[in-house]
Amino acid sequence: MGTHELESKIRELRQLQALIEEATAEAEAIKDTIKAAMGDAEELQAGEYKITWKAVKSSRLDAAALKKALPDVAERFTQITTTRRFCVA
């Protein structure tokens, strides 16, 4: 792929990313409107649609606290991974 074609693809990618960001922001605004209409309700029926908005509990390991309290244990169970990050500037 030549430089001109690559530059064109990058321009197209940035335009699509801008559209995605705009659509995502619009979708979030709509979700916020629906949540406001729901108030404290966890479930709502709107015609054919059933909307739920429930609290979900999750537990996560506090890696920083583990490293501080038991650094040797944290080091033994730490896995190093390598990934490639794609960025267009």
C-alpha positions in Angstrom: 0.0 0.0 0.0 1.4 3.3 -1.0 1.8 6.4 1.2 -1.2 8.1 -0.5 -3.5 5.1 0.0 -2.3 4.7 3.6 -3.0 8.4 4.3 -6.4 8.0 2.8 -7.2 5.0 5.0 -6.0 6.8 8.1 -8.2 9.8 7.2 -11.2 7.4 6.7 -10.4 5.7 10.0 -10.3 9.0 11.9 -13.7 10.0 10.4 -15.2 6.7 11.4 -13.8 7.0 14.9 -15.3 10.5 15.2 -18.7 9.1 14.1 -18.4 6.3 16.7 -17.6 8.8 19.4 -20.6 10.9 18.4 -23.0 7.9 18.3 -21.7 6.6 21.6 -22.2 10.0 23.3 -25.8 10.2 21.8 -26.5 6.6 23.1 -25.2 7.5 26.6 -27.4 10.6 26.6 -30.5 8.4 25.7 -29.5 5.9 28.4 -29.3 8.7 31.0 -32.8 9.9 30.0 -34.2 6.4 30.4 -32.4 6.0 33.8 -33.8 9.3 35.0 -37.3 8.1 34.0 -36.8 4.9 35.9 -35.7 6.7 39.1 -35.1 4.0 41.8 -37.0 1.3 39.9 -34.9 -1.7 38.9 -37.2 -2.8 36.1 -39.5 -1.0 33.7 -41.8 -2.2 30.9 -42.2 0.1 27.9 -44.4 -1.5 25.3 -42.5 -4.4 23.9 -39.3 -3.4 25.8 -38.3 -4.6 29.2 -35.6 -2.4 30.8 -33.6 -3.4 33.9 -31.1 -1.3 35.8 -29.9 -3.3 38.8 -27.0 -3.0 41.1 -24.3 -5.6 40.5 -21.7 -6.6 43.1 -18.2 -7.5 42.1 -15.0 -8.2 43.9 -11.6 -7.3 42.6 -8.1 -8.0 43.9 -6.4 -4.8 45.1 -3.0 -5.5 43.5 -1.4 -2.4 45.0 -2.4 -3.3 48.6 -1.2 -6.9 48.0 2.2 -5.7 46.7 2.5 -3.5 49.7 1.5 -6.1 52.3 3.1 -9.2 50.7 5.5 -8.2 48.0 7.0 -11.7 47.7 3.6 -13.3 47.1 2.5 -10.6 44.7 5.7 -11.1 42.7 5.3 -14.9 42.6 1.8 -14.5 41.1 2.4 -11.6 38.8 2.4 -12.4 35.1 4.0 -10.2 32.6 2.3 -9.9 29.2 3.2 -8.1 26.1 0.7 -6.5 23.7 0.9 -4.1 20.8 -1.0 -0.8 21.2 -2.3 0.7 17.9 -2.5 4.5 17.9 -3.0 7.1 15.2 -1.7 10.6 16.1 
